[in-house]
Amino acid sequence: MQEGDPMKIHIHPISTGRVRIKEAQRARRPGGPLRVMGDRDWSDWLPIHVWLIDHPEGPILVDTGETCGAGRAGYFPRWHP
């Protein structure tokens, strides 16, 4: 951030990984969870981001991502890729 402009805020995406989701999750068509579970089509890889906010009072890192348990074997159902 530049000095002299104390109200200027910049937001930077930082890629932390990638994920594939069911196409039915992307389309959000009627049918809810059953439609998603029955869908056999997976999306291409999508980025996972955290956001770094350059704020006049200091940087703020925002991560609204997955729970830490997602890296543990058995966390996801067997059909998950």
MONORPE-V760926 format. One record per backbone hydrogen bond with DSSP energy under -0.5 kcal/mol. CO is the residue of the C=O (numbers start at 1). NH is the residue of the N-H. E is the energy in kcal/mol with one decimal. If there is no record, write none. Layout:
# MONORPE-V760926
CO_NH_E + CO_NH_E
This chain:
# MONORPE-V760926
2_5_-0.9 + 5_8_-1.7 + 10_54_-3.2 + 12_52_-3.0 + 14_50_-2.3 + 17_48_-2.5 + 19_46_-3.0 + 21_43_-3.2 + 22_25_-1.2 + 22_26_-1.0 + 23_27_-1.9 + 24_28_-1.6 + 24_29_-0.5 + 29_32_-0.7 + 31_34_-0.8 + 31_35_-1.0 + 32_35_-0.6 + 32_36_-1.6 + 33_37_-2.7 + 34_38_-1.9 + 35_39_-0.9 + 36_39_-0.8 + 41_23_-2.4 + 46_19_-2.3 + 48_16_-3.0 + 48_17_-0.9 + 50_14_-2.8 + 51_53_-0.6 + 51_62_-2.9 + 52_12_-2.9 + 52_54_-0.6 + 53_55_-1.0 + 53_60_-2.1 + 54_10_-1.3 + 55_58_-2.3 + 58_55_-0.7 + 60_53_-3.3 + 60_62_-0.5 + 61_63_-0.5 + 62_51_-2.6 + 67_70_-1.8 + 68_71_-1.1 + 69_72_-2.0 + 72_75_-1.9 + 77_80_-1.7
